[in-house]
């Protein structure tokens, strides 16, 4: 199954749960694309003592062929130019993810 996930938060527990779920989906042979939107574009800088494995979960997702895209406009609003973990993208690509996915989930 193709899954599209829209992550629209920088709240550590929700981000952690998003990546736990997406890693489980990859493990079960599903294709997963995550689109970072709004506060979701801030996950690279997210540090939280309660969820110290968060960064590892994100790296695991990328290593296991999960795809992460990030909203260019949302980055620009936060005065960021690029992402270290994913491709910078647009609403057009988010629409494409929604159109191509069998299921779409949102976190945040």
N, CA, C and O of each residue as an XYZ file, in Angstrom:
432
protein
N       0.828     -1.172      0.000
C       0.000      0.000      0.000
C       0.883      1.249      0.000
O       1.963      1.253      0.592
N       0.424      2.294     -0.658
C       1.113      3.580     -0.654
C       0.461      4.467      0.395
O      -0.751      4.682      0.378
N       1.285      4.982      1.312
C       0.781      5.854      2.366
C       1.399      7.234      2.253
O       2.608      7.378      2.069
N       0.560      8.235      2.363
C       1.007      9.612      2.441
C       0.775     10.103      3.854
O      -0.304      9.903      4.413
N       1.773     10.744      4.436
C       1.663     11.234      5.802
C       1.994     12.725      5.801
O       3.027     13.144      5.279
N       1.106     13.511      6.390
C       1.347     14.945      6.523
C       1.642     15.213      7.995
O       0.804     14.978      8.866
N       2.839     15.704      8.250
C       3.281     16.000      9.610
C       3.285     17.511      9.781
O       4.084     18.216      9.164
N       2.379     18.001     10.633
C       2.146     19.429     10.761
C       2.332     19.899     12.205
O       1.588     20.751     12.690
N       3.335     19.332     12.887
C       3.601     19.711     14.277
C       5.073     19.542     14.598
O       5.789     18.779     13.950
N       5.506     20.273     15.614
C       6.854     20.090     16.136
C       6.783     19.569     17.573
O       7.773     19.608     18.302
N       5.611     19.085     17.971
C       5.426     18.540     19.306
C       6.097     17.169     19.343
O       5.733     16.272     18.583
N       7.067     17.012     20.221
C       7.981     15.860     20.208
C       7.274     14.511     20.237
O       7.636     13.621     19.468
N       6.291     14.334     21.088
C       5.640     13.029     21.182
C       4.885     12.685     19.907
O       4.905     11.532     19.475
N       4.224     13.657     19.300
C       3.505     13.402     18.046
C       4.471     13.078     16.908
O       4.202     12.195     16.094
N       5.595     13.794     16.853
C       6.607     13.521     15.819
C       7.173     12.115     16.028
O       7.329     11.358     15.070
N       7.472     11.777     17.253
C       8.010     10.458     17.578
C       7.030      9.359     17.161
O       7.421      8.370     16.541
N       5.748      9.544     17.510
C       4.737      8.551     17.134
C       4.569      8.454     15.627
O       4.354      7.365     15.095
N       4.664      9.579     14.937
C       4.579      9.575     13.478
C       5.674      8.695     12.884
O       5.406      7.845     12.034
N       6.897      8.902     13.333
C       8.009      8.128     12.768
C       7.999      6.680     13.238
O       8.434      5.796     12.500
N       7.517      6.416     14.439
C       7.360      5.021     14.884
C       6.386      4.303     13.952
O       6.656      3.189     13.503
N       5.257      4.943     13.663
C       4.259      4.343     12.775
C       4.818      4.158     11.366
O       4.668      3.093     10.766
N       5.459      5.198     10.847
C       5.975      5.123      9.473
C       7.075      4.070      9.339
O       7.153      3.389      8.316
N       7.917      3.929     10.350
C       8.941      2.879     10.311
C       8.296      1.497     10.347
O       8.765      0.577      9.677
N       7.243      1.350     11.110
C       6.528      0.073     11.143
C       5.902     -0.224      9.781
O       5.924     -1.368      9.326
N       5.350      0.787      9.136
C       4.772      0.605      7.804
C       5.835      0.172      6.801
O       5.598     -0.731      5.998
N       7.007      0.809      6.840
C       8.093      0.403      5.937
C       8.512     -1.041      6.209
O       8.751     -1.819      5.285
N       8.596     -1.377      7.479
C       8.979     -2.740      7.878
C       8.000     -3.772      7.314
O       8.376     -4.913      7.044
N       6.744     -3.359      7.139
C       5.711     -4.241      6.612
C       5.472     -4.035      5.117
O       4.390     -4.315      4.601
N       6.495     -3.543      4.442
C       6.538     -3.435      2.975
C       5.552     -2.446      2.367
O       5.106     -2.631      1.234
N       5.214     -1.407      3.103
C       4.404     -0.336      2.539
C       5.332      0.778      2.070
O       6.417      0.960      2.622
N       4.912      1.516      1.062
C       5.656      2.690      0.604
C       5.123      3.893      1.383
O       3.911      4.084      1.486
N       6.031      4.699      1.930
C       5.607      5.823      2.770
C       6.330      7.097      2.353
O       7.553      7.127      2.211
N       5.531      8.158      2.159
C       6.069      9.494      1.914
C       5.515     10.411      2.991
O       4.313     10.426      3.256
N       6.410     11.176      3.606
C       6.013     12.152      4.621
C       6.217     13.550      4.054
O       7.260     13.850      3.474
N       5.215     14.397      4.227
C       5.325     15.794      3.821
C       5.309     16.644      5.086
O       4.337     16.620      5.840
N       6.391     17.400      5.320
C       6.495     18.273      6.481
C       5.885     19.619      6.142
O       6.268     20.270      5.170
N       4.925     20.023      6.966
C       4.154     21.233      6.711
C       4.074     22.054      7.994
O       4.080     21.489      9.088
N       4.002     23.362      7.879
C       3.862     24.213      9.062
C       4.991     23.964     10.046
O       6.162     23.923      9.669
N       4.624     23.797     11.320
C       5.629     23.558     12.357
C       6.376     22.246     12.157
O       7.422     22.035     12.770
N       5.860     21.365     11.313
C       6.527     20.100     11.023
C       7.899     20.283     10.391
O       8.751     19.401     10.489
N       8.117     21.423      9.741
C       9.423     21.652      9.109
C      10.515     21.867     10.141
O      11.695     21.898      9.792
N      10.144     22.015     11.406
C      11.109     22.269     12.470
C      11.652     20.993     13.119
O      12.423     21.083     14.075
N      11.276     19.818     12.632
C      11.649     18.577     13.330
C      13.147     18.321     13.359
O      13.632     17.645     14.267
N      13.889     18.840     12.394
C      15.345     18.622     12.391
C      16.018     19.231     13.607
O      17.051     18.740     14.061
N      15.438     20.294     14.134
C      16.024     21.001     15.272
C      15.384     20.586     16.595
O      15.699     21.153     17.642
N      14.506     19.620     16.552
C      13.750     19.211     17.728
C      14.599     18.350     18.656
O      15.114     17.307     18.254
N      14.736     18.791     19.881
C      15.442     18.030     20.924
C      14.496     17.895     22.104
O      13.857     18.866     22.511
N      14.406     16.692     22.651
C      13.506     16.475     23.770
C      14.039     15.331     24.618
O      14.285     14.239     24.107
N      14.216     15.574     25.902
C      14.760     14.559     26.812
C      13.819     13.374     26.997
O      14.277     12.260     27.250
N      12.521     13.594     26.878
C      11.562     12.488     27.042
C      11.572     11.548     25.831
O      11.198     10.380     25.942
N      12.002     12.066     24.674
C      12.005     11.265     23.440
C      13.383     11.329     22.785
O      13.527     11.861     21.684
N      14.401     10.782     23.469
C      15.767     10.888     22.963
C      16.009     10.074     21.691
O      17.000     10.300     20.997
N      15.137      9.152     21.384
C      15.320      8.317     20.190
C      14.700      8.940     18.944
O      14.697      8.323     17.878
N      14.182     10.141     19.067
C      13.511     10.795     17.949
C      14.413     10.937     16.733
O      14.016     10.570     15.627
N      15.610     11.459     16.915
C      16.526     11.641     15.792
C      16.858     10.304     15.136
O      16.949     10.219     13.912
N      17.038      9.269     15.940
C      17.312      7.939     15.393
C      16.151      7.388     14.591
O      16.360      6.703     13.590
N      14.922      7.678     15.018
C      13.737      7.221     14.285
C      13.651      7.871     12.912
O      13.268      7.234     11.931
N      14.012      9.143     12.859
C      13.996      9.858     11.577
C      15.071      9.290     10.655
O      14.809      9.043      9.478
N      16.270      9.082     11.177
C      17.360      8.510     10.372
C      17.013      7.106      9.889
O      17.313      6.745      8.751
N      16.386      6.320     10.749
C      15.973      4.966     10.379
C      14.979      5.009      9.221
O      15.070      4.206      8.293
N      14.040      5.933      9.274
C      13.046      6.079      8.216
C      13.718      6.364      6.876
O      13.396      5.736      5.867
N      14.644      7.306      6.872
C      15.354      7.663      5.635
C      16.212      6.491      5.155
O      16.236      6.185      3.963
N      16.909      5.843      6.073
C      17.767      4.702      5.722
C      16.962      3.565      5.093
O      17.456      2.855      4.217
N      15.725      3.399      5.545
C      14.882      2.305      5.047
C      14.034      2.701      3.848
O      13.010      2.076      3.571
N      14.459      3.741      3.138
C      13.860      4.172      1.873
C      12.545      4.918      2.033
O      11.765      5.012      1.085
N      12.292      5.453      3.232
C      11.154      6.350      3.397
C      11.502      7.681      2.756
O      12.668      8.075      2.728
N      10.512      8.363      2.252
C      10.740      9.637      1.570
C      10.138     10.766      2.409
O       8.993     10.686      2.855
N      10.930     11.811      2.612
C      10.472     12.986      3.332
C      10.611     14.197      2.414
O      11.662     14.427      1.817
N       9.534     14.959      2.315
C       9.542     16.214      1.572
C       9.170     17.333      2.538
O       8.435     17.106      3.499
N       9.673     18.534      2.288
C       9.414     19.656      3.190
C       8.903     20.855      2.392
O       9.381     21.135      1.293
N       7.937     21.547      2.957
C       7.329     22.706      2.318
C       8.307     23.884      2.265
O       8.766     24.372      3.297
N       8.611     24.323      1.060
C       9.551     25.440      0.859
C       9.029     26.715      1.531
O       9.791     27.410      2.203
N       7.761     27.026      1.360
C       7.191     28.241      1.938
C       7.266     28.210      3.464
O       7.582     29.220      4.093
N       6.977     27.060      4.052
C       7.033     26.925      5.514
C       8.467     27.098      6.021
O       8.679     27.648      7.102
N       9.445     26.635      5.252
C      10.848     26.871      5.606
C      11.175     28.357      5.531
O      11.813     28.908      6.428
N      10.733     28.998      4.457
C      11.037     30.411      4.255
C      10.426     31.278      5.351
O      11.050     32.241      5.797
N       9.210     30.945      5.789
C       8.566     31.683      6.870
C       9.437     31.635      8.125
O       9.472     32.589      8.903
N      10.132     30.524      8.314
C      10.995     30.336      9.481
C      12.441     30.743      9.198
O      13.336     30.483     10.001
N      12.656     31.376      8.065
C      13.969     31.856      7.638
C      14.990     30.734      7.541
O      16.154     30.898      7.905
N      14.531     29.590      7.044
C      15.415     28.460      6.758
C      15.448     28.300      5.249
O      14.451     28.537      4.568
N      16.591     27.899      4.735
C      16.731     27.792      3.294
C      16.698     26.364      2.786
O      16.318     26.117      1.641
N      17.088     25.437      3.619
C      17.183     24.056      3.156
C      16.967     23.094      4.305
O      16.823     23.486      5.462
N      16.950     21.840      3.951
C      16.782     20.788      4.935
C      17.949     19.823      4.817
O      18.449     19.571      3.721
N      18.380     19.287      5.951
C      19.485     18.315      5.938
C      18.983     16.893      5.667
O      19.770     16.021      5.297
N      17.684     16.655      5.847
C      17.182     15.283      5.771
C      16.238     15.008      4.610
O      15.877     13.856      4.369
N      15.830     16.054      3.882
C      14.822     15.804      2.857
C      14.851     16.852      1.756
O      15.541     17.868      1.838
N      14.077     16.562      0.728
C      13.975     17.463     -0.414
C      12.997     18.594     -0.127
O      11.932     18.380      0.452
N      13.370     19.787     -0.535
C      12.485     20.940     -0.410
C      11.453     20.847     -1.533
O      11.794     20.558     -2.680
N      10.195     21.094     -1.190
C       9.117     20.862     -2.139
C       8.034     21.935     -2.034
O       8.217     22.967     -1.387
N       6.906     21.665     -2.686
C       5.807     22.636     -2.766
C       4.462     21.951     -2.524
O       4.379     20.732     -2.379
N       3.431     22.762     -2.485
C       2.068     22.229     -2.338
C       1.710     21.308     -3.514
O       0.936     20.364     -3.357
N       2.267     21.584     -4.659
C       2.004     20.738     -5.825
C       2.436     19.289     -5.536
O       1.728     18.343     -5.882
N       3.600     19.130     -4.901
C       4.086     17.791     -4.553
C       3.231     17.173     -3.453
O       2.995     15.964     -3.459
N       2.764     17.987     -2.508
C       1.877     17.458     -1.468
C       0.579     16.951     -2.100
O       0.074     15.892     -1.727
N       0.051     17.700     -3.042
C      -1.152     17.263     -3.753
C      -0.897     15.944     -4.475
O      -1.752     15.058     -4.470
N       0.255     15.813     -5.085
C       0.610     14.581     -5.792
C       0.662     13.401     -4.821
O       0.199     12.309     -5.151
N       1.216     13.609     -3.641
C       1.255     12.551     -2.624
C      -0.159     12.114     -2.269
O      -0.445     10.919     -2.197
N      -1.041     13.083     -2.049
C      -2.430     12.763     -1.700
C      -3.110     11.995     -2.832
O      -3.809     11.013     -2.585
N      -2.907     12.435     -4.057
C      -3.534     11.784     -5.208
C      -3.035     10.356     -5.419
O      -3.812      9.480     -5.798
N      -1.747     10.115     -5.176
C      -1.160      8.805     -5.443
C      -1.300      7.812     -4.290
O      -1.099      6.613     -4.483
N      -1.637      8.290     -3.107
C      -1.657      7.419     -1.920
C      -2.971      6.651     -1.815
O      -4.039      7.141     -2.182
N      -2.850      5.422     -1.298
C      -4.040      4.644     -0.986
C      -4.672      5.148      0.316
O      -5.891      5.110      0.483
N      -3.838      5.610      1.215
C      -4.270      6.166      2.498
C      -3.442      7.413      2.801
O      -2.253      7.470      2.489
N      -4.081      8.409      3.410
C      -3.377      9.607      3.854
C      -3.666      9.796      5.331
O      -4.817      9.763      5.767
N      -2.588      9.997      6.101
C      -2.705     10.227      7.528
C      -2.127     11.591      7.847
O      -1.241     12.081      7.146
N      -2.635     12.200      8.910
C      -2.060     13.459      9.357
C      -1.681     13.342     10.828
O      -2.379     12.706     11.618
N      -0.576     13.958     11.176
C      -0.125     14.063     12.555
C       0.023     15.557     12.831
O       0.757     16.254     12.131
N      -0.668     16.035     13.836
C      -0.593     17.441     14.203
C      -1.832     18.116     13.835
O      -1.970     19.318     14.062
